[in-house]
Amino acid sequence: MIHKPPIDELAEKVGSKYALCVVTSKRARQLMEQAANQGLTTLPNNEKPLSTAAQEIYGGKLIATND
């Protein structure tokens, strides 16, 4: 479960909690695929992919679009 940043603040950034779920899960999968392509089984610093995706959304590095 994501505690930092707060889920309500993340949901505001992407529009809804449903959109937050979709965006973070897709990004987490991308992060795991990138790690696997580099021969890694985990992300650097043992970070969880879902937490990394949430931090990217909160920091403005990842922006949700309606595509």
N, C-alpha and C positions, 0 to 999 in steps of 0.2 A: 504494500500500500504506500502511496506517495504522501508524505507529510510535509515536506518542504520542496517546492513552494506549495501553498495551500491549493487544494483542488478547485475551490470556487474562483480563485484568482486566475488559474489556468483556463478554466471554462469560459471566463469572460473574454480572454484573449482570443479564443478560437470560436466562440459563439454559443456553445452548449456543451453539456457534459458528454453527450453522445459523440459530438465532433471531437472532443478531447480524447475520448477512448479510441476512436478510429485513427486520428493523427498520431497519437503517441505509440499505438501498437504498430502502425506501419513504419514509423521511424525506428522503433526498437528492432524490428525485423531487419531493416536496412543496416543498422549498426552491427547486428550479429552476422549478417552476410559479409559485410566488409571485413570483420574480424576473421571469419572463416576463410576468406580469400587470402588473407595474410598468414594463414596457418595457425591462428590463435583459437583457443576454445573459450576465452573470456575477453572482455574489454580491458584496455589498459587500466591499471590501478584497481582492478577487480570491481569496477563500477557496474551497476545493474543497467541493462539497456533501457528499461522503462524510465528509470530515474534520470538517465542521461538525456533522453528525449524530452522529459518534462522540464529539465533545466534549460534545454535549448529553446523550448517554447517560451518559458518565463523570461529568458534573456533576450528574446527577439531574434534569435538565430534561425528559428523555424517558424514559418508563417503559414497558416492554413488558408487554402483557397477553395473555391467551389468548382473544382474541375471534375 
